[in-house]
Amino acid sequence: MTISLPDLLLYCGALLILFLTPGPVWLAIMARALSGGFSAAWPLALGVSIGDMLWPLVAVLGISWILSVFDVFMLGMRWIACGVFLLMGAMLIRNASAKIDRDSRLTRPGAWSGFAAGLLAILGNPKAVLFYMGVLPGFFDLRSITWGDVVAIIAVSVAIPLIGNLAVAAFVGRLRGLMTNPATLKRINIVSGSLLIIVGILIPFI
């Protein structure tokens, strides 16, 4: 691999922060776990993980091709990644008290419907690939990336949210009161937003 361990760890940290930011998938995992237990929630988490595997691959291959033709774009993409995290952090803090939109498609009963809903929710979201295209150049030098690096990036892109979603599903019965409390949700958003801003500030110096 050509990517450094500190860069990979910083990327893992950013993924963890993003996972800890509540969203529709969080609510869907909780709703399915509350209604049918872990067995009802894990198919949704698995479906989401397929998208988490595909979009980073599409982004890496696309950006690598662009950089092979227009090498000067690397610096610009790095600052775009910085801006993405700063903007996301600021928006999270600004809207810390906002309620999460519920997506009824994600809570349909049944293992297959849960898997399909998670998969379609990710694959049908063009913002996902745009996010990865904006973020990955901030962490890795995609001009010299190898297939081993691609495998490592995809592995952590899948593993962190998947493990997190499965953990939420497993413990949601005990945590459901905490996770849905508005005051707690606001604090989580403020902390997550602040951490994303810190990641955005660190990107130019790695």
N, C-alpha and C positions, 0 to 999 in steps of 0.2 A: 504494500500500500504506500501511496505517496502522501496521503493526508496525515497530519500530525494528530497525536492523541489529544493535546489541548483543544485543537479545533473541533474534534469529534465530541469531546466532552462538553464544550460550550454549546454545540448544536443540540446535544442531548438535553442540556439544561433548558434551552429555549423550548424544545418540544415538551418537556415536563411542565414548564410554566404555561404553555398554550393548553395542554391537557387540563391543568388545574383551573383554567378559565371556564366557568359554567356556560353551557350552550345547549341547543336542542338535543344533541346526542346524549348529553348528561341526563336530561329530563327523560328521554326515551328509555335509557338504560334503567333509570330508577323506576319508571312507571312499569316497565316489563318485569323487573325483579320484584316489585311490590305485588304485582298481580299474579305472577306465575313462578316466582323464585328464580334462582340462578339459571335453571334450565330454559327459562323463557327469555333471558337476557343475553346469554352468550352468543346465540346466532347473530344478533344485531351487531355485537362487538366484532365478530368475525367478518361480517359483511363490510363494515367500515374499514377494517384492516386491509381488505383487498384494494380499496381505493388508496389507502395510505401507502400501499406498495406500488401502485401504478403511477400515480401523479409525480412522485419524486423521480422515477425513471424517465418519464416523459420530459420533465423539466431538465434533468441532467443531460440527456441526449440532445435536446433542443438547444440548450445554452452552449454545450460543448461545440456543436456545429457552428453556431453563431460566432463563438470566440475563435474558432479555427479560421474563419473568414475575416472577421473584424476584431483583431486582438485588442484594439484600443478600448473596446466595450467593457473589458473586465473592471477597470477602475470605476466606470459609471455604474455598473451593476452592483458593485460593492457599496456604493453610497445609496443606491436605491434600497438595498437590503437594510441598511442603517435606518433609512427613512421609514420603511415598512414597520419596523419594531417601535420606533418612536411614535409614529401615528397610532398604531394599535394600542400602545400603552396609554397614550393621552386620551384616546376615545374610550378605553375601558374605565379610566378614572372619571372622565366626564359623565359617562352613563352608568356609573356604578350602581345606582338605585333602580335602573331599568329592569323590568321583568323580562324573563327569557320567553321568546315565542315558542309555543308548543307546535309540534308538527305531528298531526294525527297519523300520517303515513308511517311514522316510525314506531307506533304503538299498536299496530294491528296484531292480533293474537296468532300464534302458530310459529314453529321454528323456521319453516321455509320463508314465511312472510317477513319474519324478523331479519333473516339473512338478506333477502332480496331488498327490503327497505333500506338496510344499512348500506348495501352495495350501491343501490340507485341514488341514495342521498349524496354519496361521495362522487360517483361517476357523473351524476347530473349536475354537479356544481363546478362550473368553469373557473370559479374563483380559486379553487384548490390548486390547479396547475399554475395559475398566475401568482399565487402565494409562494409556491415553491420556486418559481422562476425568479421571483424577487428576493427570496431569502437565501437560497443555496450559495450564490456567489459571494455572499457576505461572510460565509464560514469556510469555504473551500476554494482553492485555486483550480477552477474547472478546465484550465488550459492544459494541465498535466495529469488529469484524472485517469485512473486505470479501472479495469473492471472489478478489481478487488475493492477499490474505493467505492464504486457504485454499489456493490453488494453490502458494504458496511453502512453506507448512508441509508439504503433502503431498509436494512435490518433494524437499525435504531428507529427509523421513521415508522416502522410497523410495530416494533416491540413495545415502545414506551406507551403509546396510546392504547394498544391492545391490552397490555398488562394492567394499565390504569382502569380501563373500562371493565375488565373482568374483576378487578378488586372492588370497584364500586358496586358491581352486580352482586358480589359475594357478601358484602357488608352493608348493603343498602338498608336492610331491615333495622339494623342498629343505628344507622346514621341518618335515616330519612328525616327526622326532626331537625337535625342540624343543617342538612343540605338545603332544605326548603325555607329556612328562616330568613326573612328579608334582610335583617341586620347583618347576619353572618354572610349572606350572599354579597352584600355591599362591601364588607371588609375584604372578602376574597377577591372581588374585582379590583379594589384599590391596590391591594398588595400585588396582584398579578400584573396590573397595569404598570406599577412602579418597577417591577422586575423586568418587564419587557423594555421599558425605557432604558434601564441599565444595560441590557443586552445590546440595544441599538447604539448606545454610547461606546460600548466596548468594541463593536465590530471594526471600526476604522483602525484600531490599534493591534489587531491580531494578525 
